[in-house]
Amino acid sequence: MNGEVSPTGIPVVLDETIHQPTRLRIMTLLVSVPEPDRLAYGFIQQTLGLTGGNQTVHLRKLEAAGFLAITKEFEGSKPRTWLQATRAGRKAYAEYLADLEKALGLRVHRTAQDDGQAGRK
């Protein structure tokens, strides 16, 4: 979010990194676990029904934005990839939700008022 607000108070731009539907779903899962917990790459892939390639593209964008940390470890001889929302990612997600709620609330309120005016002369 760039902080710009329209005269009516509606955010001009929602954070596009989070707003993209797949990344929003990924971030929602990641912030649903308390800090410092993390989720397995495979869990997110299976839960959201993503292909490995599709998930990797979105994870790279979130990581580049500083919204998630990717950790690779071995459990015995098996590699495991863990994903964790960073503090910056949790903050960006909370700001995104606040901006979205604000925009929707204002739009719903204005729509309700407009509906009340319908049919009046």
Summary of the structure (lengths in Angstrom):
residues: 121
radius of gyration: 18.7
end to end distance: 40.6
largest distance: 76.0
contacts: 315
relative contact order: 0.17
helix: 55%
strand: 17%
